[in-house]
Amino acid sequence: MMMNNMMNNELQRIQNATHHDPFQVLGIHDNSKQNDDRQGNEKQSILRFFQPHAESVELLLDEAGKTIPLARIPHSDIFELTLDKELEAKLEKVHKHPAFRWQQKGTDEWHTTISPYTFAPQTGELDIHLFAEGKHHHAYRFMGAHLKNIDGVEGCLFCVWAPNVQRISIIGDFNGWDGRCHPMRSLGESGLWELFIPGLQAGDSYKYEILSRHNEILVKTDPYARSMALRPDTVSYIDADNGFNWQDKNWLAQRAEFDWQHQPMSIYELHAGSWQRDEPEGFLNWRELAERLIPYVLDLGYTHIELMPIAEHPLDQSWGYQVTGFFAPSARYGSPDDFRYFVDQCHQQGLGVFIDWVPAHFPKDEFALARFNGEALYEHADPRQGEHQDWGTLIFNYGRNEVRNFLITNAVYWLEEFHLDGLRVDAVASMLYLNYSRNEGEWIPNEFGGAENLEAIHFLREMNTTVHGLHPGILTMAEESTAWPMVSRPVELGGLGFSMKWNMGWMNDNLSYIETDPVYRQYHHNQLTFSQIYSYSENFILPLSHDEVVHGKRSLIDKMPGDNWQKFANLRLLYAWQYAHPGKKLLFMGGEIAQWKEWDESAALDWALLDFATHQGIKQLVGDLNQLYKNEVALHQQDFSEQGFQWIDCNDSNQSVLSFIRWSKERAEHLVCVLNFTPVPRENYRIGVPAKADYHEVLNTDSHYYAGSNVGNSALIQSEAKPWSGFEQSISLNLPPLGALFLKLKKQE
């Protein structure tokens, strides 16, 4: 058969795997203009099939197995068959997508398949338009790999974004990882590529092979893959669309109405791979974690857990903060449905779930997002904008619509597909500033000459607006360590739109103070009191997080000064101060058992420590503080309002004592809190109180229940008409050494 030069060139591009649109050649085509020696004007169609592994190819004509051979085009792996009217009519009657049998080269093995190149484009024009604008909040539903039934044929539809490349192919076990076999269809200027491959199933592995415009061959995991292999393997897996049978309808309904600003919220932060282990290298599955972790956290009285990043990552030592699979729950802990089970169980038992989300940067691993199309795509090309020097990672290009869309739809994905209650957004400060951790000359100012990253600010506001609009009741929390204003204020008021912000100032000041020898604390008293200057400028969380117990910083108990007794007393005092202070609470795992060692992501916590009364006492105190915080409205109802806090005496630096009142709304209830930051018991210590009434201790951190020395006030504490510190009534107390007292009116009991 003679063909014109143009068609010869098209076929050669298929053979060489350089064709940007194989649908122009493969599948069924009108052959009238391609057959130079045709007789008459009768229209003809031609069927083409490309299979570089085939010795021969046959067209299946019926279910009985009748076949007709295709002819190999000389010096190629392209097979074709001219269809007369009768044969074409027969094929259309049997199926619009003909099936083939092909014999593998060098063997007697035969395989049956349906050509992907007889299917029409599947990605809708609206999807393409919204994606290009960066406004497709549910792009994860068509991007990546999705099992579909198209025209009665089962298979998998792939869609990937990679503009300015010559060709993209899907490779996997199903085609011998050969990039020639399944080249994708280009969807024009959108930079999107798609292909439906019949016969693929959930669990099949795949990657993308990309031929860049510079003739570089790249092999990449799917940026939108919802399942990936356990490290060190890096393949993506086809994941079945969510068919999980959720049982948390009541939780979700209540969450939508959750008045979180005026309700208690205490968060147990943990690393799923090192909370417990069955063996040194054995991670617990999410289902095992559900069985063990949920009752433990509930027994401690926490309202939520926060998981350090669980998206797929290649290096355990990164703790999950260098993500390579943004849509894939890590295979370390099981399947995506295993994680859904874990969240569902948490919700059914009354426990909320947050995850750490990392939109600030991504690693340079060649198999992932870095130089995805052979050049900077997800990142900035200029290292002054596109690289984190401290972390050796790349920075997202927030100004590119498709990149911003990738991150926003990722946030929506985790919230929707896994019913999560919120996102703690990592490293927000590094996103806000173009000169973050950079010297002069190492960064590029914005269009106004400033250091603010205007594109990142726009992204954060859009992300927060989107997720809160789609899912009322979910929370977003910023790890932001600077004085950037209005982080947790609404976008429409000029804020960034986060629900809350980690109070890094409180954490730094108070850890610095508590690590100081009590002899010298009187000279650092302002570190305790300074937070009241700014505590209500944001909705704050008070974090004692993983970052404070790693990299030589020592564990919380090991930070404490003094002898062994004083260390435990200081730690109990620190926790009491955290719960007495306005703001939501967060503690990293191991802190509740006073683990001596720094946190190690490769080993479980030192659970054997609970055999000792001092460690058991810390755990008991954390549980009791959580219960007190939940039960006493004065401790949580006005966490974000200056009306909920009143100093009694903040100036007793000589004795390192603080006293203050926590008020409920309309001052209907109150608690008096007194903290002694020295190891000296103080008898007959007088403070003013707002009520003429009897007070009693509702919690004393020096109690023998917590392995303390049991100094305190066992009887009722009667107020006296002795003016003190601006109050008409006052009480006299015995203050325990390195201890905290929570006092309540007896009549309110």
PyMOL commands that set and color helices and strands:
alter all, ss='L'
color gray80, all
select helices_A, chain A and resi 5-15+22-24+85-94+116-118+125-133+139-141+173-175+188-190+249-256+260-262+286-300+316-318+331-333+336-348+383-386+401-417+428-432+454-470+491-493+504-514+518-524+526-533+546-549+556-559+564-580+591-593+607-611+613-631+633-635+642-644+665-667+704-706+746-748
alter helices_A, ss='H'
color red, helices_A
select strands_A, chain A and resi 27-30+45-50+54-60+67-69+71-72+78-83+99-104+110-114+144-150+153-161+165-171+185-186+192-198+205-212+217-220+236-237+266-270+304-307+311-312+325-329+352-357+387-388+393-394+422-425+475-478+500-502+540-544+584-588+645-649+657-663+670-676+682-689+694-700+717-718+729-735+739-745
alter strands_A, ss='S'
color yellow, strands_A
deselect
rebuild
show_as cartoon
